[in-house]
Structures are given as C-alpha cells and as structure tokens.
Amino acid sequence: MIGRGRSTWHVWLPCLKKIEMVRDMEFFAESLDKDESYKLISGCVVPRPIAWVSTLNQDGGTNLAPFSAFTFVCTYPPMLGFNIGPKLGRRKDTARNIVRTNEYVVNIADQTMVNDLHQSSFEYPEDVSETEMLGLKTVASTRVCVPRLDVAPISMECRLTSITDFSGTGAEFVVGKVLAFHVRDDLVNGVKIDSSRLRPLCRLAGPNYAGLGETITMLTSPL
C-alpha cells in the first residue's frame, strides 16, 4: 500500500459549530517504484534551478543538456552540484563526457530560452551536438576546454571534483569547482546578481517551467 486517500471529517464543537478536518495523503517511500518516487519528489521540491550543462563529446562536438537537481554545495571555493540519472542502465552522454574530460560548463538560461532548453532535454545519439542541432552559438571558455553558450546570461566554467553514487541505481551527484564566472554586464553590480533582470528559468514537475514570480524582500536584520 503506497498511500491512503484524502478524506474529510466533520467535527461538531461544543458551540455546535461544524468544522472540516482534512486528512492528507500519506506515501511510504519503500512502497514506491522508481517512477512514482521521481514524480512525487520532483513535484514536492519546486521550483528548482536548472543547470544547462555543456560538455565535449568524443568527436569534439558540444553536447548540451539540462539538469534540475542542482544547487551550489560550497561558496568558497565556489562549487556546484547536480544529479545525473542513468538512461537504460548506463551513464548519459553528459556524465560520460565529464568523466572523460573532467571539465564542463554550467550555463544558466533565462525565460526566453525555454524552448531550446526543453528541446535539449530529449535523448539524442551520442555523436549529435545539441548546440548545432538547435543553432546555438558557442564561444571558447577561458579556463576549460568546453565551450560555453554565447546566449546564456550566466556561464560557470567547472572542473570535476567528485562523483558520488547515493542510490545504487546509477544516479550520480556530480560536484565541480567553479574556475570562472561569465555574467552579462547588466546583471551584475559589483559581485551581486540582479535576479529580476536575470529572469532565470525554473523547473516544476513534468514538462513544466516557471519564472521567479513575485519577489518578497525582507529586512536584513532583526527588528
């Protein structure tokens, strides 16, 4: 049994006022299969930033794929981490390329790039360059051999630090040290990024994406 249905209970208080108490669905993780677990957790943890990762394939072409299990894992030195799941029991092109070269670039897409980013998420043969297929211009990086996306408002050149298998299913958490940041001029004030100008693309569950929406600014010190 993986859960129980949502039900409504009617309770009468001493004042004779009737209220509704809603019982939530409950899922036991050990009873979920792989697809059910993915759908549940990817719908709960939202919105998620997207690492649009460029790598070099064996023929020297630039592969490109998005990954939304993505965050920074250290601020000094700056380090990024993202999860790459397997495909048909083997590593995806991105993972194989990173293992071979130890280098990659994490590009950040804005909302105008949703179609190209989504198209790059599909599986293509290993020798297909998604950047060429989508007509996306690349430019040479300064610290790594892998090109970055010219159109991306932010790109971070990375060198592999570690790959950890947490699940035993082939999913791997890739951590890399950022060697160089490339940030569009109008987004940065000193070293602060203006998120409202960046308009980053966020991932929801399924083939759904979103923007930042309303920004809520709080005080930076206690009252």
MIDOSE-1310 file (N, C-alpha, C; in nm, 2 decimals, decimal comma, always signed):
residues 223
migr	+0,09/-0,12/+0,00/+0,00/+0,00/+0,00/+0,09/+0,12/+0,00; +0,07/+0,21/-0,10/+0,16/+0,33/-0,11/+0,10/+0,45/-0,05; -0,03/+0,45/-0,01/-0,08/+0,57/+0,05/-0,23/+0,55/+0,08; -0,29/+0,65/+0,14/-0,43/+0,64/+0,17/-0,50/+0,76/+0,12
grst	-0,62/+0,75/+0,08/-0,70/+0,86/+0,02/-0,72/+0,98/+0,11; -0,74/+1,09/+0,04/-0,78/+1,21/+0,12/-0,92/+1,20/+0,16; -0,95/+1,22/+0,28/-1,09/+1,22/+0,33/-1,12/+1,34/+0,42; -1,25/+1,37/+0,43/-1,29/+1,48/+0,51/-1,37/+1,43/+0,63
whvw	-1,34/+1,49/+0,74/-1,41/+1,45/+0,87/-1,49/+1,57/+0,91; -1,61/+1,56/+0,95/-1,69/+1,66/+1,01/-1,69/+1,65/+1,16; -1,65/+1,76/+1,23/-1,65/+1,76/+1,37/-1,74/+1,86/+1,43; -1,82/+1,83/+1,53/-1,90/+1,93/+1,60/-1,84/+1,97/+1,73
lpcl	-1,81/+2,10/+1,74/-1,75/+2,16/+1,86/-1,86/+2,18/+1,96; -1,83/+2,20/+2,09/-1,93/+2,23/+2,19/-2,02/+2,34/+2,16; -1,97/+2,44/+2,08/-2,05/+2,55/+2,04/-2,15/+2,52/+1,93; -2,15/+2,39/+1,89/-2,23/+2,34/+1,78/-2,19/+2,40/+1,64
kkie	-2,07/+2,45/+1,63/-2,02/+2,49/+1,50/-1,95/+2,37/+1,43; -1,99/+2,34/+1,31/-1,93/+2,23/+1,24/-1,80/+2,28/+1,16; -1,69/+2,21/+1,18/-1,57/+2,24/+1,10/-1,53/+2,11/+1,03; -1,45/+2,14/+0,92/-1,40/+2,03/+0,84/-1,25/+2,00/+0,87
mvrd	-1,22/+1,88/+0,89/-1,08/+1,84/+0,91/-1,04/+1,75/+0,80; -0,93/+1,79/+0,73/-0,89/+1,72/+0,61/-0,77/+1,63/+0,64; -0,78/+1,50/+0,61/-0,67/+1,41/+0,63/-0,59/+1,40/+0,51; -0,45/+1,42/+0,52/-0,37/+1,42/+0,40/-0,33/+1,28/+0,35
meff	-0,30/+1,28/+0,22/-0,24/+1,16/+0,16/-0,11/+1,12/+0,23; -0,09/+1,00/+0,24/+0,04/+0,95/+0,30/+0,10/+0,85/+0,21; +0,23/+0,86/+0,18/+0,30/+0,77/+0,10/+0,42/+0,71/+0,17; +0,44/+0,58/+0,16/+0,56/+0,52/+0,23/+0,66/+0,50/+0,12
aesl	+0,78/+0,56/+0,14/+0,88/+0,56/+0,03/+0,92/+0,42/-0,01; +0,93/+0,33/+0,08/+0,97/+0,19/+0,04/+0,87/+0,12/-0,05; +0,75/+0,17/-0,05/+0,65/+0,11/-0,14/+0,64/+0,17/-0,28; +0,71/+0,28/-0,30/+0,71/+0,34/-0,43/+0,81/+0,28/-0,53
dkde	+0,77/+0,27/-0,65/+0,87/+0,23/-0,75/+0,94/+0,35/-0,80; +1,04/+0,33/-0,89/+1,13/+0,44/-0,93/+1,06/+0,55/-0,99; +0,96/+0,53/-1,08/+0,89/+0,64/-1,15/+0,80/+0,71/-1,05; +0,73/+0,64/-0,96/+0,65/+0,70/-0,86/+0,73/+0,79/-0,77
sykl	+0,84/+0,74/-0,73/+0,93/+0,82/-0,64/+0,97/+0,95/-0,71; +1,01/+0,94/-0,84/+1,06/+1,05/-0,91/+0,95/+1,16/-0,92; +0,83/+1,11/-0,96/+0,72/+1,21/-0,98/+0,68/+1,28/-0,85; +0,68/+1,20/-0,74/+0,64/+1,26/-0,61/+0,75/+1,37/-0,57
isgc	+0,87/+1,33/-0,57/+0,97/+1,42/-0,51/+0,99/+1,54/-0,60; +0,98/+1,52/-0,74/+1,00/+1,63/-0,83/+0,88/+1,73/-0,83; +0,77/+1,68/-0,78/+0,65/+1,77/-0,76/+0,65/+1,84/-0,63; +0,72/+1,78/-0,53/+0,73/+1,85/-0,40/+0,84/+1,95/-0,39
vvpr	+0,95/+1,92/-0,45/+1,07/+2,02/-0,44/+1,06/+2,11/-0,56; +0,99/+2,22/-0,55/+0,97/+2,32/-0,66/+0,97/+2,46/-0,60; +1,01/+2,56/-0,68/+1,07/+2,54/-0,81/+1,22/+2,51/-0,80; +1,28/+2,45/-0,90/+1,42/+2,41/-0,90/+1,50/+2,49/-1,00
piaw	+1,62/+2,53/-0,97/+1,71/+2,60/-1,07/+1,75/+2,49/-1,17; +1,80/+2,53/-1,28/+1,83/+2,44/-1,39/+1,98/+2,46/-1,43; +2,06/+2,36/-1,42/+2,19/+2,36/-1,47/+2,19/+2,32/-1,62; +2,22/+2,41/-1,71/+2,22/+2,38/-1,85/+2,36/+2,35/-1,89
vstl	+2,40/+2,22/-1,89/+2,54/+2,18/-1,89/+2,59/+2,15/-2,03; +2,70/+2,21/-2,06/+2,77/+2,18/-2,19/+2,89/+2,10/-2,16; +2,91/+2,00/-2,25/+3,03/+1,91/-2,24/+3,08/+1,88/-2,38; +3,20/+1,82/-2,39/+3,25/+1,79/-2,52/+3,24/+1,64/-2,54
nqdg	+3,19/+1,59/-2,65/+3,18/+1,45/-2,68/+3,31/+1,40/-2,74; +3,32/+1,28/-2,77/+3,44/+1,22/-2,82/+3,49/+1,27/-2,96; +3,39/+1,33/-3,03/+3,43/+1,38/-3,17/+3,46/+1,53/-3,16; +3,46/+1,59/-3,04/+3,48/+1,73/-3,02/+3,36/+1,82/-3,04
gtnl	+3,24/+1,76/-3,05/+3,12/+1,83/-3,06/+3,07/+1,87/-2,92; +2,99/+1,98/-2,92/+2,94/+2,02/-2,79/+2,80/+1,97/-2,76; +2,80/+1,88/-2,65/+2,67/+1,83/-2,60/+2,61/+1,93/-2,50; +2,48/+1,93/-2,49/+2,41/+2,02/-2,41/+2,29/+1,96/-2,35
apfs	+2,27/+1,96/-2,22/+2,15/+1,90/-2,15/+2,12/+1,97/-2,02; +1,99/+1,98/-1,98/+1,95/+2,05/-1,86/+1,94/+1,95/-1,74; +1,97/+1,99/-1,62/+1,95/+1,91/-1,50/+1,90/+2,00/-1,39; +1,79/+1,95/-1,33/+1,72/+2,04/-1,23/+1,74/+2,00/-1,09
aftf	+1,81/+1,88/-1,07/+1,85/+1,85/-0,93/+1,99/+1,92/-0,91; +1,98/+2,05/-0,88/+2,10/+2,14/-0,90/+2,11/+2,24/-0,79; +2,23/+2,26/-0,73/+2,25/+2,36/-0,63/+2,40/+2,39/-0,62; +2,43/+2,49/-0,54/+2,57/+2,51/-0,50/+2,59/+2,43/-0,37
vcty	+2,71/+2,38/-0,36/+2,74/+2,30/-0,24/+2,85/+2,36/-0,15; +2,91/+2,47/-0,20/+3,01/+2,54/-0,13/+3,02/+2,68/-0,19; +3,05/+2,78/-0,11/+3,06/+2,92/-0,16/+3,20/+2,96/-0,17; +3,29/+2,90/-0,09/+3,44/+2,94/-0,10/+3,52/+2,82/-0,07
ppml	+3,58/+2,76/-0,17/+3,58/+2,79/-0,31/+3,44/+2,76/-0,36; +3,40/+2,83/-0,47/+3,26/+2,81/-0,52/+3,26/+2,67/-0,59; +3,16/+2,59/-0,55/+3,14/+2,46/-0,60/+2,99/+2,43/-0,63; +2,96/+2,37/-0,74/+2,83/+2,34/-0,78/+2,81/+2,19/-0,78
gfni	+2,68/+2,15/-0,76/+2,65/+2,01/-0,77/+2,52/+1,98/-0,84; +2,51/+1,88/-0,92/+2,39/+1,84/-0,98/+2,38/+1,69/-1,00; +2,26/+1,63/-1,01/+2,25/+1,49/-1,02/+2,22/+1,45/-1,16; +2,28/+1,34/-1,21/+2,26/+1,28/-1,34/+2,21/+1,14/-1,32
gpkl	+2,09/+1,11/-1,36/+2,04/+0,98/-1,36/+2,08/+0,90/-1,48; +2,08/+0,77/-1,47/+2,12/+0,68/-1,59/+2,01/+0,68/-1,69; +2,04/+0,63/-1,81/+1,94/+0,61/-1,91/+1,96/+0,46/-1,97; +1,86/+0,38/-1,95/+1,87/+0,24/-1,99/+1,98/+0,17/-1,93
grrk	+2,01/+0,20/-1,80/+2,11/+0,13/-1,73/+2,25/+0,18/-1,75; +2,27/+0,28/-1,82/+2,41/+0,33/-1,84/+2,42/+0,48/-1,83; +2,54/+0,53/-1,81/+2,56/+0,68/-1,79/+2,51/+0,76/-1,92; +2,45/+0,87/-1,89/+2,41/+0,96/-2,00/+2,53/+1,02/-2,06
dtar	+2,51/+1,08/-2,18/+2,63/+1,14/-2,25/+2,70/+1,24/-2,17; +2,62/+1,33/-2,09/+2,69/+1,43/-2,01/+2,78/+1,37/-1,91; +2,73/+1,27/-1,84/+2,82/+1,20/-1,74/+2,94/+1,14/-1,80; +2,93/+1,07/-1,91/+3,04/+1,01/-1,97/+3,14/+1,11/-2,02
nivr	+3,09/+1,23/-2,07/+3,18/+1,33/-2,12/+3,26/+1,39/-2,00; +3,19/+1,42/-1,89/+3,26/+1,48/-1,78/+3,36/+1,38/-1,72; +3,33/+1,25/-1,71/+3,43/+1,16/-1,66/+3,55/+1,15/-1,75; +3,53/+1,17/-1,88/+3,65/+1,16/-1,97/+3,73/+1,29/-1,97
tney	+3,67/+1,41/-1,96/+3,75/+1,53/-1,98/+3,77/+1,60/-1,84; +3,69/+1,57/-1,74/+3,70/+1,63/-1,61/+3,65/+1,78/-1,61; +3,59/+1,82/-1,72/+3,56/+1,97/-1,74/+3,42/+1,98/-1,80; +3,35/+2,09/-1,76/+3,22/+2,12/-1,82/+3,18/+2,26/-1,79
vvni	+3,07/+2,31/-1,84/+3,03/+2,44/-1,82/+2,88/+2,44/-1,78; +2,85/+2,50/-1,67/+2,71/+2,52/-1,62/+2,66/+2,65/-1,67; +2,57/+2,65/-1,77/+2,50/+2,77/-1,82/+2,37/+2,79/-1,75; +2,33/+2,91/-1,73/+2,20/+2,95/-1,67/+2,11/+3,01/-1,78
adqt	+2,00/+2,95/-1,80/+1,90/+3,00/-1,90/+1,81/+3,10/-1,84; +1,76/+3,20/-1,92/+1,65/+3,28/-1,88/+1,52/+3,24/-1,95; +1,41/+3,31/-1,92/+1,28/+3,26/-1,96/+1,27/+3,26/-2,12; +1,35/+3,34/-2,19/+1,33/+3,35/-2,33/+1,39/+3,22/-2,40
mvnd	+1,46/+3,14/-2,32/+1,53/+3,02/-2,38/+1,46/+2,89/-2,35; +1,33/+2,90/-2,30/+1,27/+2,77/-2,26/+1,25/+2,67/-2,37; +1,23/+2,71/-2,49/+1,21/+2,61/-2,60/+1,34/+2,54/-2,63; +1,45/+2,61/-2,64/+1,58/+2,55/-2,67/+1,62/+2,46/-2,55
lhqs	+1,60/+2,51/-2,43/+1,64/+2,42/-2,31/+1,56/+2,30/-2,31; +1,43/+2,31/-2,33/+1,34/+2,19/-2,33/+1,38/+2,09/-2,44; +1,41/+2,14/-2,56/+1,44/+2,05/-2,67/+1,58/+1,98/-2,64; +1,66/+2,04/-2,57/+1,79/+1,98/-2,54/+1,78/+1,87/-2,43
sfey	+1,66/+1,86/-2,37/+1,64/+1,76/-2,27/+1,61/+1,62/-2,32; +1,58/+1,61/-2,45/+1,55/+1,48/-2,51/+1,68/+1,40/-2,54; +1,66/+1,27/-2,55/+1,77/+1,19/-2,58/+1,81/+1,18/-2,73; +1,93/+1,21/-2,76/+1,98/+1,21/-2,89/+2,10/+1,12/-2,90
pedv	+2,14/+1,07/-3,02/+2,26/+0,98/-3,02/+2,39/+1,06/-2,97; +2,48/+0,98/-2,92/+2,60/+1,04/-2,85/+2,67/+1,14/-2,94; +2,68/+1,11/-3,07/+2,76/+1,20/-3,16/+2,68/+1,32/-3,21; +2,56/+1,34/-3,17/+2,48/+1,46/-3,20/+2,51/+1,57/-3,11
sete	+2,54/+1,69/-3,17/+2,57/+1,81/-3,09/+2,44/+1,89/-3,08; +2,39/+1,90/-2,96/+2,26/+1,97/-2,94/+2,28/+2,12/-2,97; +2,39/+2,17/-2,95/+2,41/+2,32/-2,98/+2,40/+2,34/-3,13; +2,46/+2,25/-3,21/+2,45/+2,26/-3,36/+2,31/+2,24/-3,40
mlgl	+2,24/+2,13/-3,35/+2,11/+2,10/-3,39/+2,01/+2,21/-3,36; +2,03/+2,28/-3,25/+1,94/+2,39/-3,21/+1,99/+2,53/-3,26; +2,10/+2,53/-3,33/+2,15/+2,66/-3,38/+2,20/+2,75/-3,27; +2,25/+2,70/-3,16/+2,30/+2,78/-3,05/+2,45/+2,81/-3,07
ktva	+2,49/+2,93/-3,07/+2,63/+2,97/-3,09/+2,71/+2,94/-2,96; +2,83/+2,89/-2,97/+2,91/+2,87/-2,85/+3,04/+2,96/-2,87; +3,10/+2,99/-2,75/+3,22/+3,07/-2,75/+3,32/+2,99/-2,66; +3,45/+3,01/-2,69/+3,55/+2,94/-2,61/+3,55/+2,99/-2,47
strv	+3,57/+2,89/-2,38/+3,59/+2,92/-2,24/+3,73/+2,97/-2,22; +3,76/+3,02/-2,10/+3,89/+3,07/-2,07/+3,98/+2,98/-1,98; +3,91/+2,89/-1,90/+3,98/+2,80/-1,81/+3,96/+2,66/-1,84; +3,86/+2,62/-1,92/+3,84/+2,48/-1,95/+3,83/+2,46/-2,10
cvpr	+3,83/+2,34/-2,15/+3,83/+2,31/-2,29/+3,69/+2,32/-2,35; +3,59/+2,31/-2,26/+3,45/+2,30/-2,31/+3,39/+2,44/-2,34; +3,33/+2,46/-2,45/+3,27/+2,59/-2,49/+3,15/+2,62/-2,40; +3,12/+2,75/-2,39/+3,00/+2,80/-2,31/+2,90/+2,85/-2,42
ldva	+2,78/+2,86/-2,37/+2,67/+2,92/-2,46/+2,69/+3,07/-2,47; +2,70/+3,12/-2,59/+2,71/+3,26/-2,61/+2,58/+3,34/-2,56; +2,46/+3,27/-2,58/+2,34/+3,34/-2,55/+2,31/+3,34/-2,40; +2,37/+3,25/-2,32/+2,34/+3,24/-2,18/+2,38/+3,36/-2,10
pism	+2,29/+3,42/-2,02/+2,33/+3,53/-1,94/+2,43/+3,51/-1,83; +2,44/+3,38/-1,79/+2,55/+3,34/-1,69/+2,60/+3,20/-1,74; +2,74/+3,19/-1,73/+2,80/+3,06/-1,75/+2,91/+3,05/-1,65; +2,93/+2,92/-1,60/+3,03/+2,90/-1,50/+3,11/+2,78/-1,54
ecrl	+3,24/+2,81/-1,57/+3,34/+2,70/-1,61/+3,37/+2,62/-1,49; +3,36/+2,48/-1,50/+3,38/+2,39/-1,39/+3,48/+2,28/-1,42; +3,55/+2,24/-1,31/+3,64/+2,13/-1,32/+3,59/+2,03/-1,22; +3,58/+1,90/-1,26/+3,52/+1,80/-1,18/+3,60/+1,78/-1,05
tsit	+3,52/+1,77/-0,94/+3,58/+1,74/-0,80/+3,55/+1,60/-0,76; +3,42/+1,56/-0,77/+3,38/+1,43/-0,73/+3,25/+1,38/-0,79; +3,24/+1,25/-0,80/+3,11/+1,19/-0,84/+3,07/+1,09/-0,74; +2,95/+1,10/-0,68/+2,90/+1,01/-0,58/+2,78/+0,95/-0,62
dfsg	+2,77/+0,81/-0,60/+2,65/+0,73/-0,62/+2,58/+0,72/-0,49; +2,47/+0,79/-0,47/+2,40/+0,78/-0,35/+2,29/+0,67/-0,34; +2,24/+0,62/-0,46/+2,12/+0,54/-0,46/+2,15/+0,40/-0,50; +2,26/+0,37/-0,56/+2,28/+0,23/-0,61/+2,20/+0,20/-0,74
tgae	+2,13/+0,30/-0,79/+2,05/+0,28/-0,91/+2,13/+0,34/-1,04; +2,24/+0,40/-1,01/+2,32/+0,46/-1,12/+2,31/+0,61/-1,13; +2,22/+0,67/-1,04/+2,21/+0,81/-1,03/+2,34/+0,86/-0,96; +2,40/+0,97/-1,02/+2,53/+1,02/-0,96/+2,52/+1,17/-0,94
fvvg	+2,57/+1,21/-0,82/+2,58/+1,35/-0,79/+2,72/+1,40/-0,82; +2,72/+1,49/-0,92/+2,84/+1,55/-0,97/+2,88/+1,68/-0,91; +2,99/+1,69/-0,85/+3,04/+1,82/-0,79/+3,16/+1,87/-0,86; +3,16/+2,00/-0,89/+3,27/+2,06/-0,96/+3,30/+2,20/-0,90
kvla	+3,43/+2,23/-0,91/+3,47/+2,36/-0,86/+3,46/+2,46/-0,98; +3,40/+2,58/-0,95/+3,39/+2,69/-1,05/+3,52/+2,76/-1,06; +3,58/+2,76/-1,19/+3,70/+2,82/-1,21/+3,69/+2,97/-1,27; +3,57/+2,99/-1,33/+3,55/+3,12/-1,39/+3,40/+3,15/-1,41
fhvr	+3,36/+3,27/-1,38/+3,22/+3,31/-1,40/+3,21/+3,40/-1,52; +3,11/+3,39/-1,60/+3,08/+3,48/-1,71/+2,94/+3,53/-1,69; +2,93/+3,67/-1,66/+2,80/+3,72/-1,63/+2,77/+3,84/-1,72; +2,65/+3,85/-1,78/+2,61/+3,96/-1,86/+2,62/+4,09/-1,79
ddlv	+2,67/+4,19/-1,85/+2,71/+4,32/-1,79/+2,59/+4,38/-1,71; +2,47/+4,38/-1,76/+2,36/+4,44/-1,70/+2,30/+4,37/-1,58; +2,36/+4,25/-1,55/+2,30/+4,17/-1,44/+2,38/+4,19/-1,31; +2,50/+4,25/-1,32/+2,59/+4,25/-1,20/+2,62/+4,39/-1,15
ngvk	+2,61/+4,40/-1,02/+2,65/+4,53/-0,96/+2,76/+4,49/-0,85; +2,88/+4,52/-0,89/+2,99/+4,47/-0,80/+3,00/+4,32/-0,83; +2,96/+4,24/-0,72/+2,95/+4,09/-0,74/+2,81/+4,05/-0,71; +2,72/+4,14/-0,70/+2,58/+4,10/-0,67/+2,50/+4,09/-0,80
idss	+2,42/+3,98/-0,82/+2,34/+3,95/-0,93/+2,20/+4,00/-0,91; +2,15/+4,07/-1,01/+2,01/+4,12/-1,01/+1,92/+4,01/-1,07; +1,85/+3,94/-0,98/+1,77/+3,83/-1,02/+1,65/+3,87/-1,11; +1,60/+3,99/-1,08/+1,49/+4,04/-1,16/+1,53/+4,06/-1,30
rlrp	+1,65/+4,10/-1,33/+1,70/+4,12/-1,46/+1,74/+3,99/-1,53; +1,79/+3,90/-1,45/+1,83/+3,77/-1,50/+1,71/+3,69/-1,54; +1,60/+3,70/-1,47/+1,47/+3,62/-1,51/+1,50/+3,47/-1,53; +1,56/+3,41/-1,44/+1,60/+3,27/-1,46/+1,48/+3,17/-1,48
lcrl	+1,51/+3,07/-1,55/+1,40/+2,97/-1,58/+1,41/+2,86/-1,47; +1,29/+2,83/-1,42/+1,28/+2,73/-1,31/+1,21/+2,61/-1,36; +1,24/+2,49/-1,30/+1,17/+2,37/-1,33/+1,07/+2,33/-1,23; +0,95/+2,29/-1,28/+0,85/+2,23/-1,20/+0,84/+2,08/-1,23
agpn	+0,73/+2,01/-1,18/+0,72/+1,87/-1,22/+0,68/+1,85/-1,36; +0,72/+1,74/-1,42/+0,68/+1,71/-1,56/+0,74/+1,81/-1,66; +0,68/+1,83/-1,77/+0,73/+1,93/-1,87/+0,69/+2,07/-1,85; +0,70/+2,11/-1,72/+0,65/+2,24/-1,68/+0,76/+2,33/-1,62
yagl	+0,76/+2,46/-1,66/+0,86/+2,55/-1,62/+0,79/+2,68/-1,57; +0,87/+2,76/-1,50/+0,82/+2,89/-1,45/+0,93/+2,99/-1,43; +0,88/+3,11/-1,41/+0,98/+3,22/-1,38/+0,98/+3,24/-1,23; +1,04/+3,35/-1,18/+1,06/+3,38/-1,04/+0,92/+3,42/-0,98
geti	+0,84/+3,49/-1,05/+0,72/+3,54/-1,00/+0,75/+3,66/-0,90; +0,66/+3,69/-0,81/+0,68/+3,80/-0,72/+0,80/+3,78/-0,63; +0,87/+3,89/-0,61/+0,99/+3,89/-0,52/+0,94/+3,95/-0,39; +0,97/+3,88/-0,28/+0,94/+3,93/-0,14/+1,07/+3,97/-0,07
tmlt	+1,09/+4,10/-0,05/+1,21/+4,15/+0,02/+1,19/+4,17/+0,17; +1,27/+4,10/+0,25/+1,26/+4,11/+0,39/+1,37/+4,20/+0,45; +1,36/+4,23/+0,58/+1,47/+4,30/+0,65/+1,59/+4,22/+0,66; +1,71/+4,28/+0,66/+1,83/+4,21/+0,67/+1,88/+4,20/+0,81
spl	+1,81/+4,25/+0,91/+1,85/+4,24/+1,05/+1,72/+4,23/+1,13; +1,72/+4,18/+1,25/+1,61/+4,17/+1,34/+1,55/+4,31/+1,37; +1,42/+4,31/+1,40/+1,35/+4,43/+1,44/+1,40/+4,48/+1,57
